[in-house]
Amino acid sequence: AQSVTQLGSHVSVSEGALVLLRCNYSSSVPPYLFWYVQYPNQGLQLLLKYTSAATLVKGINGFEAEFKKSETSFHLTKPSAHMRDAAEYFCAVRNNAGNMLTFGGGTRLMVKP
Amino acid sequence: EAGVAQSPRYKIIEKRQSVAFWCNPISGHATLYWYQQILGQGPKLLIQFQNNGVVDDSQLPKDRFSAERLKGVDSTLKIQPAKLEDSAVYLCASSSNILAGGETQYFGPGTRLLVL
């Protein structure tokens, strides 16, 4: 069975600072991995996904993530945080058989002016 | 392209009452998912449909939850009777043909349920 662990339920950075949100997964098969963002009172929006092609994946809003098989990680980064990046971020792994997603517990990103 | 639509956006009921949520997926998307997101947690899949058939409902509490997608388009999720612990956001998502690279799930805005 697949599982996802997001280290740090809350992360606070200053505007302009590096953003690093951690995600570790376990999967018995080569995984498909996703990062979603959720703004208050809204649904989830896809940031980026890894589907076994390039290990460095670029997404929307300047975010990127690197798949590291040896570390079973898929950490999300952004070089310079902006106030509008404040939201909750979810990492998810896909069950290849049926496209079912297993989500991590989420990380709330706060950006200080 | 219109996104996934859900209604109502908010619902408050008393325990033991029943409630229903509606979802209209993105046009042409064969696969539809219902997730439950409890406050402070990640979404948890309740049920997955492929057209009008159930693919996975292993995490659906079938003694009180039911879902249908009779014509393979819209879907309804029902809770009867509701319990306090059902208070959550219910998210609907859809995806296109999985075999053709349609692994991305697109989410609706959710229905926020409060059971008193």
Chai-1 contact restraints between the chains, C-beta under 6 A:
chainA,res_idxA,chainB,res_idxB,connection_type,confidence,min_distance_angstrom,max_distance_angstrom,comment,restraint_id
A,Y32,B,E103,contact,1.0,0.0,6.0,A-B,restraint_1
A,Q42,B,P109,contact,1.0,0.0,6.0,A-B,restraint_2
A,G43,B,L91,contact,1.0,0.0,6.0,A-B,restraint_3
A,G43,B,F107,contact,1.0,0.0,6.0,A-B,restraint_4
A,G43,B,G108,contact,1.0,0.0,6.0,A-B,restraint_5
A,G43,B,P109,contact,1.0,0.0,6.0,A-B,restraint_6
A,G43,B,G110,contact,1.0,0.0,6.0,A-B,restraint_7
A,L44,B,F107,contact,1.0,0.0,6.0,A-B,restraint_8
A,L46,B,T104,contact,1.0,0.0,6.0,A-B,restraint_9
A,F90,B,G42,contact,1.0,0.0,6.0,A-B,restraint_10
A,G98,B,V55,contact,1.0,0.0,6.0,A-B,restraint_11
A,G98,B,D56,contact,1.0,0.0,6.0,A-B,restraint_12
A,N99,B,I98,contact,1.0,0.0,6.0,A-B,restraint_13
A,N99,B,E103,contact,1.0,0.0,6.0,A-B,restraint_14
A,M100,B,L45,contact,1.0,0.0,6.0,A-B,restraint_15
A,M100,B,D56,contact,1.0,0.0,6.0,A-B,restraint_16
A,F103,B,G42,contact,1.0,0.0,6.0,A-B,restraint_17
A,F103,B,P43,contact,1.0,0.0,6.0,A-B,restraint_18
A,G104,B,G42,contact,1.0,0.0,6.0,A-B,restraint_19
A,G105,B,Q41,contact,1.0,0.0,6.0,A-B,restraint_20
A,G105,B,G42,contact,1.0,0.0,6.0,A-B,restraint_21
A,G106,B,G42,contact,1.0,0.0,6.0,A-B,restraint_22
